[in-house]
Amino acid sequence: MDTIVQVNDFVNGIVWGVPLLILIFATGLYFTIRLGFFQFRHFGFLFKDTITKAFKKKDTKKPAPGEMTSFQAAMTSVAAIVGSGNIAGVATAIVLGGPGALFWMIIAALVGMASKFAEITLGIKYRELNQDGTVSGGAMYYLSKGLHSRWLGVLFSVLVIPFAFVISGIVDTNTIAVTLNDRFQIPTLATGIVLAVLTAIIVFGGLKRIGYVCSLIAPFMGGAYILAGLAIIFLNLPLLPDAVVSIVKYAFTPASLAGGAVGSVLLCMKSGVARGMYSNEAGLGTAAMIHCGAQVDEPVEQGVWGPIEVFLDTIVVCTISGLAIVMSGLWQGGLDGASLTVAAFEQLLPGSIGAYICLGSVVLFGFSCLISYYTYAERAVSFIFGHSKAGNLIVRFFWIAAIVVGSQTTLGFVWDLADTCNGLMIIPNLIGILLLSNEVVKLKKDYFRSVGVDK
């Protein structure tokens, strides 16, 4: 085990070095500029074309190919990204890199909104219709078909499989199990078995059942957590200014946190960007694997969900977690992961209501990831070996087994392994969307003109 940890640390240090940080920021900034800063200039339109439209009366026209409605696909994607990263990931980032990690997390998200738009748009354009009426898609398809590089699509798919199993099957299960054990002394194995059974009931029902369940869970869990976070801020307003100052200050001068100034700044940036990308997945290409199942005719019609997802996930939910942790002052007290966020909520909200809201969010956020992340593994296996019911069944059995294993893992190593999986996937995906950027720009211009924006 020690050898595995050392190898992972070595790879992690290379993958999450300065070159990758530059590539992530540069790609997001490149798309932001080429798309005309649309995530800022037209945020109102993006919100109206997604959230508002989702609650309008459904169209009577025949739906486009796909297994889920546009809203269900988006909520499944939200369920995948609003998970452990928003509670445990933010806490880990702040413990490792200081309060300034939240600053870099937000900056990366602002430009990452454009990257995620590009991924989802390309995912819809290059998706494939299967003989049984289902669809297949994701970054592997636009890498293969758009760049005419089957091997690059296979490489991405090979990386997706351990990514999905580690990030959700292990990390999310681990976060739930450890948190419940710390709080209520519930055996971690018992938690793992219960989660495995509940997840099996849903994923064995196929993507339609996954989409339906996520469309019910995601709005509720996100809304409850946001309301609790807003209550924390307003009930503790005197603590807010100092927290904001600390976040900005330590983003650029964190020398007092760890060794020399240069190394600390890089650690701060790495912690914020890595955990932020783990949370919102902008730049990973994973969102395209879920959104490709949406019943839409135009790629950009679904692509506009990208910026909104990143905004809700990082700018809203992660910021709430980060502010609560910094305002509580507990980030230097020895706690880490979800336990730190739970303690911060408990301290800043009266009684035990904060702790229970946060605990409930840990369970719901993590469970929603367990049922939605399965889609990533299924899409990847289907791309490599071909679409088949037998292949899907095999993936489902392995997925359920991973959940039980995840309840017995160690938090620190699991998070490091998750970072490594993230970093390995980013490189081929970002290269792919950069080479296909002209298509993204054209699709965006055509759609925005058709709906009366950017005439």
N, C-alpha and C positions, 0 to 999 in steps of 0.2 A: 504493500500500500504506500509506503514511504517513497518508493521509486516512482509510482504513478503520480503522486503529488509533485515530486520534483520535475518530472517530465512536463506535467501540465503547467507548472510555474514557469518553466523555460519557454514553452510555446506561447503562453499568455503574455510574457514579457516582450516577445517579438511581435505578436499579432497586435497588441494594444500599445505599440510604440508611437512615436511622433508621426511617422508617415501615415498611419491609419487615421489618427486624429485629424490630420490635415485633409485626407481624402474625404472623410465624413463631412467636415465643415465646408470644404470646397465644392463638393457635389451639391449639397443643399443650397449653398449660396449661388452656384451656377444656375440651378433650376429656378431659384427665386428671381434672379435677374432676367433670365430668358422668358419666364412666364409673366413678366411685368409686375412682380411683387404682388401677385393676385391674392395671396393669402392674407395680406394686409389691406389692400385697396378694395377688395370685394368680399370681405369677411361676412358682411350682412347677406350678400347673395348666397354665399356658400352655406350659411346657416339656414336660410330660407329654403334652399334647394335640397336640403337634407333633412334636418330635424323637423321643420315645419311641414314639408311635403309628406313625410312619413306618416303623419297623423291625419292626413286628408282622406276623403273617401276614395276607395280603390277604383282604378280604371276598369271599365268593362271590356276593354279590348283584350284580344288574346295575348297572354303573357309571352315574353321572349324566352328563348331557351334558358334553362337554369333550374335549380332545385329549391331555391329560396327567393322570397321577395327581396327587393333592394334593402328594405329596413331590416329584415331578418339576417341578411348577409352582413350588414353593417353592425348589428348588435352582436352577432357571433364574433366578428372581428374585435369589437369593443370588449366583449367578454374575455377574449384571448389576451388583450393588452392590459386591461385594467385588472391586474392580479397581484401577485406577490411583490412585483417590482414597485408598485405604488405604496406599499406599506413596509415590507421588509427591505426591498431594494433601496429605497430612499434612505432608510435608517442606516443601512450598511455603507452607502456612499458617504454619508455625513460622518460616520465614525472613522472611515478610512481617510477621507480627504478634507474633513472639516466642513463647516457651514457653506463655504464657497462652492462646494460640489453642486449644491442646488442651483447656483447661478449658472454654471456651465451646462447643467442639465436643461435649463430653460432656454439658453441661447441655442443649444443644439436642436431643441425642439422647434424653435421659431423657423429655422431654415429647413429642418427636417420635414415640415409640413409640405413643402414643395416636392421633396424626394418621394414621400409616400403617395402623393397625387400621381406622380409619374409611374410608380410601381403598379398601382391599382388600374390606371388607365391602360397600360400595356398588358396587364393581366387579362382584362376583358377583351382587348383587341385580338390577342393570340390564343384565346381559349379554344378548346376543341369539343365538339358534340359527339358523345358516345352513342353506340347503337341502341342502348337501353334508354336513351332520352336524357341521361345525366350529362354533366359537362366536366371536363378536366382542364385545369389551368394553374397558373402560378409563374413565378420567375423562371422556372426551368423551361417553360414553353416559349417565353419571349427570348430567352437566351438561345434556345434551340432553333426556333423558327425565324425570329427576327434577325439574329446574327448568323443563322445557318451553321450553328455549331452544336451538334447533338452532344458532343463530349462535354461541353460546358454545362449543358442542361443536366447531364448525368452527374457531373461533379457536384453541382449545386444540390441535386436531389440526395446524393450520398451524404452530404453535410447536413441536410435538413433532418434526416432520420435521428441521429444522435442528439441534434439540437432539440427536437421536439420532446424526445424521451427525457433528456436531462432537464430542460427548462421547466417543463410542466409535470411530466410523470414523476420526476424526482423532487425538483425544487419546490413546486407548489404543495405537493404532498408533505414534504419535509417541514415547510413553513407552518402548515395547518397542524400537523402532528406535534411539533415541538411547542408551539404556542399553547395548544390545549393541554399538553402535559405540564408546562410551566404553571399554567393558571389553575387547572382542575385535577392535575395528577392522573389524567386519562392515559393509559398505556399507549405508546405510539403505534404499536402493532395493531391494536384494536381500532384506532383511528384509520390506519391504512386499509384494513379489511373493509370497514364500513364505506369508506370513500371508493374503494374498488368495486363494491357491489352496486352502489348508486350510479357510478360512472358507467358500468356495464349496461345497466338498464337503459341508459340514454344512447350511448354510442352504438349499441347493437340495433337500435332503431333507425340508424342511417342519418344522413346529413339533414334531411327534412326535420327529424325529431330534434336534432342538435340545434338547428336554427330556431325552431319553435321555442324550445326551453330557454335559449339564450335571449330571445326577444322578450321573455318575461322577466328573467333574472337581472339582466344588465341595467335597465333603467332604474329598477328599484334599488339595487345595491349601490349604484353610483350616486343616486339622489340622496340616500340616507347618509352616506359618508360625507358628501359635500355639505349637507346641512349641518352635520356635527362639526365639521371643520370651520364653517362660517360662525357657528356659535362660539367655538373656541376663540376665534379672532376677536369677535365683538365683546366677549366677556372678559378678555384680557388685553384690551387695546393699549394700555400703558406699556406692555411688553413688546408690542409690535415694532416700534421704531428701532429699538436696539437690535432686534432680531434681523431686520432688513439691513441695517448697517453692518452687522456681523457677516451676513451672507455676501454682501458686495465686497467688504474689506478682505475677508479671507479667500475670496476668489483670486486676488492678485498678490496678496502678501501673507501667505500662510506659513511663513518661516517658523513661527513659534510652535506649529503643530508637528513638524517632522523635519529635522535636519536642516539642510541648506534651502535657500529660497527657491532655486531653480527646480530641484527635485520635488519640493513640496507643491509648487504650482502645477507641475506635470501630474503628480499624484492626484491633486485636486481635480484637474481637468479629466484625467482618465476615469476617476471614480464617478464623476458626474455624467460624462458622456456615455460610459459603458453601462451604468445602471439606467440612464435615461433611455438608451437604445434598447436595453432589455425590456423596459417598460412599454415604450410606444412603438418599437419595432420599425421606425422610419429608417430606411436604408437596408433593411434585411431582405426585403422581397417576400416576406411571409404573408402579408396582408392580401396579396394577389391570389394566394391559394384559397382563401375564403371568399373574397369578393367575386371571384370568377364564377361562382354559382348563382349570382344575382340575376334576376329576370329583368334585364335592361337591354335596350337596343343600341345605345350609344356608349362607348367606353368612358367618356368623360362624365356621363350621367352618374356612374358609380364612382369614378375617380374623385369627384368633389367630396366624398366622404373622408378621404385621406387627411386633409388639413383639419377637419372637424374632430376626427379621432385623436390626432396628436394634441390638439388644443385641450380637449376634455381630459385626456389621460395625463399629460405632463403639466401643461400650464395651469390646470385646475386641480386635479386630484393629487399629483405628486407635490405641487406647491403647498397644498394644504397639509400634507404629511410633513414636509420639510419645515414649514413654519411652526407647526406644533412641536416638533422635536427641538428646534432651536429656541423657541420661546420658553420651553420647559427647563432648558439648561441641563438636561439629562444626558446629552450626547457624549459627555466626557465622564460619565459615571460608571462605565463598565458594561452597560447593557448594549445589545446589538440586535439587528434584525427586527422582526415583528414585535418582539418583547419590548423593545425600546419605544416603538410607536404607541403600543398599547399603554405603556407607563406614562407617556407624555399626554395622551388623551385623558387618562385617569386623573392626572394631576391638574389639568387645566379645565376640566368640566366638573361641576359639582356632583358629589356622591360617587357612585360607581358607574354612572350612566355612560361616561366617556369610554371606560374600559370595555364595557359590554358592547357598545356600538362598534368599537374598533375590533373586538374579538369576532363579532358577527361578520364584519367586513372581511377579516382575514379568511374566514371559512367560506363565505360566498364568493369573494374574489378568486380564491384559490380553486374552488370547485368549478367555477365557470371556466377557468383555464383548462382544467382537466378534461372537460367535455369538448371544448373548442379546439384545443391544440391537437387533439387526435386527428383533426382534418389535415394538418400539415404532414403528419406521418403517412396518412393514407394517400394523399396526392403524390408525395415523393415516391412511394413504393409503386404506385400505378404508373408513374412516368418511366421508371426503370424497367419494370417487368410487364407492363401492360395492364389495362383495366380489367379486373376480374373480381367476382364475388368471393372466390376462395382466397385471393390475396388480401382482400379487406378483412376477412374473418381472422386470418393469421395475425394481421396488424393489431386487431382489436384484442386478441388474447394476450399478445405481448404487452400491449398498453396497460391492461388491467394488472398484469404481473409487475410492471414497472412501478405502479402506484404503491403496491405493498412493499417493494424494495425501497422506494423513496422514503417511506415512513421510518426507516431504520438507518438512514445516512447521517453524515455529519454536516452541519450547516456551512461552516467555513469553506471546506473543500468543494462542496456542491456549488456554491456561488462562484468560486474561481473557475470550475469546470464549465459553468454556464457562460461566463465571460469569454472563455476560449472558443466555445462553440459559436457564440455570436460573432466573434471577430473573424473566424474562418469563413462564415457565410457572407459577410459584408463585401469582401473584396470582389468576387465574381459578379455579384448583383450590382454593385455601384458601377463597375466597368460596363456592364451590360446596359444599364439605363442611360449612362452618359453617351454611349455609342448610338443609342436609339432616341436621343433627345430631340432630334428634328421631328420625328413622328409625334412625340408628346406635344411639342409646341404647336404643330399644325392641328392636331386633334383638339387641343384646348381653344385655339383661335376660332376654329369652325363652330364648336359648340357654343362658346360664349357669344358669338355673333348671332347664332340661330335663336338664342334666348333673349337677345336684346342687350347683352352686356359687351362692352368694348367694341362698339360699332365702328 
